[in-house]
Amino acid sequence: MLSRAVIPFSPRGKLRPLALAYTHPSSPIAACGAIGLTLWLIGAYAAPVQAAPAPIASDEKSEDTENLPKLTLNPDILEQLIAAEIAAQRGYGGFALQQYLSLALRTRDPRLAKRAAELAYRQRDLDQSLQAAQLWSELAPKSVPAQRSVLELQIASGRLEEARPNLQKWLQVHKKIPLAEREGLAAELQQSLVNAPNRGQAYALFESLLRPYEQSEKIQLTLARAAMQANNTSAALVHAQKALKLNPESANAIVGLSQLASEPAQSIRLLRDFLTRYPQHPDQEAIRQTLVRQYIEQKEWEAAEVNLRQLQQQKPNDLDTLLLLARVLLQKNAFSEAESLLARYVQNGDEKANSTKPGRELDIVYLTLGQLREEAQDVAAAIQWYERVQGASQRATALARSAKLLRDKQGMAVAQQYLQQRRAQNPADDARLRLLESSLLREAKRHNEAFTLLNDALSEHEQNPDYLYEYALSAEKIGRLDILETQLRRVIALQPNDARAYNALGYSLADRNLRLPESLTLIQQALRLQPNDPMIIDSLGWVYFRMGQLEQAETYLRQAYAGLPDAEIAAHLGEVLWLRGQREQAQQIWREGQQREADNTVLQETLQRYLGTRPATP
């Protein structure tokens, strides 16, 4: 009787996506995902990298197809293969892995070993992934991807001494090959070292293997990157200096040195002197852009503008130059020219149908142009720019600015009509647009309308924590504290790490002098989730005040006021100081609060209680 491979059908949770460690997008095992590197040398100055092997899933040409075993899919093998693949598709990776390893050993087919390596890698099981990759390499000895997988997995699992022979083989240290080829191999391999558990040891091994080629500028730059990955700045600096000495005209080396400089002034001087020595350098534009960014970081606007004007003369419609120059001019309050440059940026970006400019960058330009038109009191043009914004977070900002602009210039009714039209046009944005409209209504003290607006669509957004949170706050404004508490508890149920919900619920209880121990627990949980938040610290001080612990209350309220000196915190701190006999200081704090927000309701009520001051009429 055949031994059947049974797929486990026990209940399982949702699988979380893996954050896998390979950084080279074409690493043989990288089909399962990758995370990016932060390198000190990027963009135009990236060292040349040879084309790496394609990912496992698509790398069929590199396999030793002539020597593949003739696999007969008898019923037993076919059943096991189908069971393994179904298990893999359904998320039972461990079971699938064992089946594929068993099949690979049984059939000696490298394709099955490769599949086992993929499955083990998805499970973050480096040991089994390495075992499968070694079997794959053994069964397909001419497969470059198999060899590369073994090497990368040895590095990632910290087996550096085991990796040494494979590193030597990959770098072909015992062969006479063109230097350019070896430089490319080294640059490609360097990116894998970031996965080593001990990057310092990985760098040391890498450096020892490349020491015979230390007279190569590109090898020195590759070693500099490896040293930076290991947080060995001093070694990186030495390598970059050697690279520049080997080739004084190296753009890679001068940019690397500038980024490793201990002081911004030194970085600027290195780049500026290089451009003075080599004014016709083929990479002078890119180097000057690097210099400009250094000036901008140091807020040296005049120097940045001078260099950007030079770049603009060379390429009048270069998008990066237009954007940087506009940014500098905005800092110098040269709004008219900045607006003109941004408009050119948009025009040139639109003309390039396949522009590589990211959408977020364009959205920020649209927002800036809209704000400039706002300053010019051109409402229609401002809204036209805001309407072009597409990204979710920037779109929310654009809608808010449009609505507030219409409210301020043409009245609340026009602003509401605008938002209602957008709701009709974009049903997917209904929650966001209702929240925006409700905030405008609350600012106008039209609390009943704000509550009704959110209540009308509550059933459609009952799983949206942001919507429920705002609905709860709108309920509090009309005295529906039962709804406030119910909805905040729903937010916590939906989003257990939502600090604002714990804080709002805890504060509402403290403010009503109800269930103070529970209030304290809720606020402390909020502070654990979001430490150092002044508003939560204010709530903590307020609950201690309600509990009669005035000394602790003062400590926390002073801390909150130092972090966020707003009117409501001023009201709370002043009240505690007053009751502790520090009345002159209390009045000073209240005066500061009035200067910031004279019509704050909490502050007005506090002043009325203690000073008999008549509250301002809304």
N, C-alpha and C positions, 0 to 999 in steps of 0.2 A: 504494500500500500504506500502510495506516495506521501511524503511528509509535506503537508500543505503550509504555505506561508500565510499566516492569518494576520490581517490588518487590524490593529487595535482600534476599536470604535468607542473608547471611553470618552466621557465629556471632556472638553478642552476649552480653554479661554482663548480670546483673540491673541494672535501672535503680534508682538510688537516689532516694528522694523528695526533691523540691526544697524548700529553705527559701526561699520567695519573699518579696519585700520589701514587698508591699502590706499596709497595716495596716487599712484600712477594710474590714470584712467584705463590704460590698456594692459595692466597687470593680468596675467593669466587667470588668477582667481578673482579678479575684481568685478566679475559679472554680478556679484552680490551687493555691490555698493562701495562707496569710498568717501573719505572726508578729505578736505583740502588742507594744504600746507600753508603756513605763513612763512614765506621765505624772505630773506633780505634782498634778494635780487629778482625782480619780476619784470613782466612786460617786455619792452624793447631790448632789455639787457639780459634776458634769460639766456643761459648758455645753450649752445646747440645740443639737441638731444636726438639721438638716432631714433628712427621709427621703431617703436617697441612692438613685440608680438601682439596680435589681436587677442581679445578676450577668449576664454575657453570655449564659450558657446559658439563662436564663429570661426575658430581657428582650426579648420579642417585640413588646409593645404600643408601645414607644417607637420602633420602627423606622418608617421612612417607607414603609409597606407599599403605599400607593397608587402609588408611583413605582418599585416594584421592576420590573426588566426581565422580560419574558416569556421565561423560559429554556426552550429546547427541549432536552431531554435526548437528543441524537442519540447514536449508539453511541460515537463518539469521546469526547465529553464524559463520558458515563456511565462508560466504561471508566477514564478518568483519575480521575474522582471516586471510584470504588470502590477503585482502586489506592491513592489518597491516604489514604482512610479506613482501609483494611486496614493500610497502613504505619504510620499513627498509632497504631492499636490494638496493633500488634506492637512498638512502641517505636522505629520508624525515623522520629523526629520531623523530622529535617532533610529527608529525602526527601519526607515528607508536606507539609511547609511549602512547599517549592518547587512542588509540584503544585498546592496550593491558591492560592498567589500567581499562578501561571500561569493557573489557571482564573478567578480574580477579574479579572485584567486582560483576559482573553479574553471573558468573559461580561458584565463590568461589574455583577456581582451582589454587593451589599454583604455578603450572608450568607457568601459564600465568603471575602471579605476579613476578616470578623470571625473566621472559623474559622482563617485564617492567622495572625491576631494572637494568638489563643489558643495555637496550636502554637508560635509563636516565643517567647512568654512562658514556656511550659513548658520551653523549651530555654535559658532565661535569655539569650536573644539580644535585648537591648533595641533594638539598631539595626533588626533586621528586624521586631521587634514594632512599633516605632514606624512603620516604613515601611508595614506592613500596616494599622495603625490609621489612618494618614493616608489610605490608599486607601479604607478603610471610611468615614471621615468625608467624603471627597470624593464617594463613591458614594451616601452617605446623609446629605446635608447637614443634615437636620433631626433626626438621631439624637443625642440627648443623651448616651447611653452612648459613642458613637463619639467625640464631642468630649471627653468626660471621659477616655477612654482615651488620646487623643493628649496631653492636658495632663499626666496622671500619668506617662506614659512620657517626656515631655520633662523633667519634674522628676527622675525616677529616673535618667535618663541624663546629667544635669547640664547640659542645654541650657536654662539659665534665661532667657537673653535671647530665645531662640526661644519660650519659654513665656510671656513677659511679655504679648503680645497675648491669648493664650488665658486667662491669669489675669485680665486686665482684663475680658475677655468673661464669664468665669465669675462674677466678682464684680459684674458689671454696673455698673462704675464710671462709665460714661457715661450711665447711665439713672437716672431718678428712680423708685426703688422704696421700699416701706416699710423703715424701718431694721431692723425685726425680721427681715425676709427677708434683708437683706444680712448681718446678724449670723449667721444660720444658715448662709448660704453660706460665710462666712469660717471659721466653726467646722468645717464639713465639710472645707473645703480644707486647713485647717491640719494635719489628720491625714496628708495626703499628703506634706507637706514632710519628714517623717522619712525618706523614701526618697531624698532628694537626697544625692549624694555629698559636697557641701559644704553642711552645714546652716546654717552661718553666713551664707553668701551667700543661701541660700534665705530665711532669716529677714529679712535686710536688704531683699530684694526684696519680700517679703510686707508688711513694715512700711511701706515706701515707698508701696505701693498702698493701704494702709489708713489712711495718715496723715490724709486728709481727714475720717475718721470717728472721730478720736481722742477725741471727747467722748462716746463710747459706752462704758459700763462693760463690756459684754460683748465689744466689740472689744478693749478693753485686756486682758481676761482671755485672749482667744484669742491675742493677741500675747505674753502672758506664757508661755503654753504653748509657742508657737513658739520663744521665746527659750530656754526650758529644754531643748527638743529640741536646740538648738544649743549647749548647755552655757554659755549666756550668762546666768549667774545675776544679775549686776548689772542687765542690761536687764529680766529677768523681774521683779525686785524693783521696778523703776521702774514697770513696767506695772501690777503688782498694787497698788502705792500709788496710782497714778492712778485705778484702778478703785474703790478704797475711798473716795477723795476725791470721785469722781463720785456714789457711792452709799454713804454711811457705814453703811447697814444691809445691805450685800451680804454674804451668807454665803459666796458663792464667793470674794470678795476677801479676807475675813478668814482663811479657811482657807488660801488661797494664800499670803498673807503669813506665816502661822504656819509653813508648810512651808518657806518661803524664809528664815526667821529664822536668823541666824548662830549663835545660842546657844539651847539647849533652854529656858532660863529665859525668854528673850525670847518664844519661841513660846507658852509657857504663859501669860505675862502678857497677850499680845495676845488670846488666846481668853478668858481669865478676865475681862478688862476688857470685852470685847464682850458677854459674857453679863450682866455687871453693868449695862451701859448699856441693854441690850435684853432684859430678863428674859422678856418675852412674845413674843420673836421667833418667827415660825412655824417656823424651822429650828433652834430652840434645842436640841432633843433631839440632832440630828445633830452640832451644834457641840460639845455637851457630851461626846458620845462621842469626838469627835476630841481634846478636852481630856483625857479619861480615858486615851486611848492614849498621849498625851504623858506623863502622870503615870506610867503603867506602864513606859514606856521608861526613865524616870528613877528607877524603883523608889521612887516616892513613894506608898507603899501607902495611907497614911492619907487623903491628898487624893483619890486615886483612889476609895477606898471612899465617901467623903462624896458625891462627884458621882454615883457609881453608885447610891447609895441614893436620890438625888433622881430619877434616871431610872427606878428601879424603882417609885417611888411613882406616876409617870405611867403606866407600862406594866408592870404586875407580871409579865407572862408574856412579855415581849419576849426572844427567844432570845439576841440579842447581849448584852443587859444581863445576863441570867442567867449566861452563859458568862464574861463579863469579871469580874463580881462574884465568881463562884466562884474564878476564877484569883487574884484579889487576896486572897481569904480563905485560900486554900491557902498563899500566901506568908506570911500572918500566923499560920499554924498553927491557923486556926479550921476544923478538919477537919469537924466535925459539920455546921455550917451550909453549908459548901462542898459536902458530899455531898448535902445536901437540895436545894440549888440545881441541882446537876448532874442529880439525879433528875427535878426539875421540867423541866429543859431537855429531857431525853429524852422525858418524858411529853408535853410540848407539841409537840415535834417529831414524835412518833408520831401525835398527834391531827391534825396537818396532813398529810394523806395525800400532798399534793404539795409537801412542804416543800422549800424551795430550799437548805437547809443541805447542804453537800457531805458525802459519805460519810466522807471522811478526818476531818473535824471531829467527826462523831459517833463514829467509831472511837476518837479520842483521848479523848473523854468516857467511852466504855465502859472503856477501859484505866485511866483515872484512877479511875473508880468501883470497878473491880476491885482496884486497889492499895489504895484506902481500906478495902475489905472485908478485904483481906489484913491490913492493920494492925490491924483489929478481930478478927483470928483467925477470921473467918467464911469458911471455905474454900469451902463450897457456893455462897454468894452471890458470892464473888469469881469463881469459875469460870463462874457463870451470866453475869456481865457479860462476861468474856473470850470466851465462846461467841458473843456478839453481834457481835464484830468481823468485818468483811468484807474490808477492803482487804488486798492481798497482804502488804505490809511490816508493817502493824500486826497482821495475822493471825498472822504468824510470831512476833511479840513476845508476843501473847496466848497462843498455844499453849505457848511456852517458859515463860511465867510459870505457866500452869496445871500443866504437867508438874512444874516445880520445886517448886511449892507442894504438890502431892500427894506428891512424893518426900520433902520435908521433914516433912510432917505425917502421912503415912500409909505411907511406905515406898516403896522403889524398885519393888517388884512392882506396886503400885497405879498408879504413874506410867507404867510400861511398858504396863500393861493399857489405860490411858487412851489412850496414843499408838497402840497397836495397833488399838483400836476406831476411832479417827479415820482410820487408814489404810484400814480396811475400808469406812468410810462415804464416804471421799473418795479414791479411787484416784489422782486427779490430784495429790494432795498426798503421794504415797508417798515421793518423794525427800526432801522437806523434813522429813517426820515421822521417817524413818529417821535423817537427820542429827541431828535433835534428840535422839532416843533414844540414838544413839551418843555424843553429847556428854555425856549424863548418865552413861552407862556408863564413859566415860573419866574423868570426875570421880571416880567411885567406884573407879578403878584396875582396872576389869573390862575390860581391854584385849582379851582374846581374844573376849569376847562382842561388844564393839563392832566388831571386825574381821569376825566372822562375820555380824553383822547387815547390814553394808554389802556384804559379799561375796555374800550370798544374792541380792541384787537387782542385782548389777553389770551383768548383761546388759541389764537394762531401762533403765539410766541411763548407758550407756557414752558417750553424747554430752553428758552434763551435766558441765561443768567443775567446778562446786562439789562435786558428788558425788564425782568422781574425786579432787579435791584432798583432801577429808576421808578418803576411802578410803586414799589414800597415807599420810596422817598416822597413820591407825589401823594400817596395816601397819608403820610405823616403830616403833610402841609394842610390837610383838611380835617385833621383830627381823627382819622381812621387808624388808630394805633393797632387795632386787631389785625387789619390787613397788613400793616407794616411788619408786624411780628411774623405772621403766617408766610408772607412772601420772602422775607429774609431767611427764614428757616428752609424754604424751598430752594433758595439760591445755595445755601450751605449743602443741602442734600445733593444738588446737581453738581456743585463745584466745591468739594470739601476744603480746598486750599485757598478759598476766596477770602483774603484778609479783610477786605472792605465790608463784607457781609457780617462777619463776626464783630467787627468794630461798630458798625451801625446798630446792630441789635443790642450789643452790650451798652453802648452809649444811650440808646433810647430807654433802656431799663433804668440806667443810672439817672438820667435826666428826670424820669418820673418817680424816682426814689422807690423802685420796685425790685424785688428779688436781687438785692445787691451782691450777694455771694455769686449768683449765677452771672450777673453782669461782669463782675471782676474776672471770672473764669473765661468768659467770651472775649473780653478785651485782651487778656493775657495771651490767649490763643492767637488773636489777630497780630499781636506784637511778635510772637514767635514766627509767624509766617512772613511778617514784613517788619523786621527790626529797624529801629531808628526813624520810623515814620512819625513826623511831628503830630499829625492829626490823631494817630492811635495813642501816642504818648499823652496828648491832651485828654483823651477819653480816660486813660488810666488815672491821670491826676484827678479828673472829675469824679470818678467812682470812689477814689479814696476820700475826696471831699465829702461826698454823700455819706460815707461810712464814718465820718467824723475824725479821720486821720489827717489832720491839717498839715502836719509837718511833711508827711510823705506826699500829700497832694501838692504842696508848694514845690517840692523837689522836682516832681515830674512836670508840673506846669511851667516852671522856669525852663526846663530842658526843651519842652515843646515850643515855648515862645522864642527861645534862641534859634530854633530851627525854622520856625515859620511864624513871624510876628504879625499874625492877622488879627482882625477885630474880635472874633469869637474867642480865640485863645486869650487875648488881652482881657476880655470880660471875665473869663474864668480865673485867670491868675490874679487880677485885681481884686476879685471877690475874696479869694483866699487870703491875700495880703491884708485886706481890710479887716477881716475877722481875726487875723493874728496880730492886729494892732499896728500894722505898717501902713497907716492910712495915706500918708503923703506919697509914698511909693506907689500905692494902689491907684491914686488919682493920676499920677504921672503915666502909668501903664494905660489907664483908660483914655487919657488924652491922646496917647500915641495911637490907640485903636481908633479913636474918632477921626484922627487925621487920615488914616488909611481907608476907613469905611464908615462914614458918619451915620449912615442909615441902616447899619447892621442891627437886626431885630434883637438878637441876644444881648448885644452891648447896650442898646437902648433900654431894654427891660432891666438890666443890671443897674444902670445909672439911676433909673426911676426908683428902684428899691432902696438904694443906699444914699443917693444924693437928692432925691426928689425931683430930678431933672425931667422935664416934660419930654416924652419921646417924640422924635420927628414924625410928622405925618407922611405916610407912604405916598 
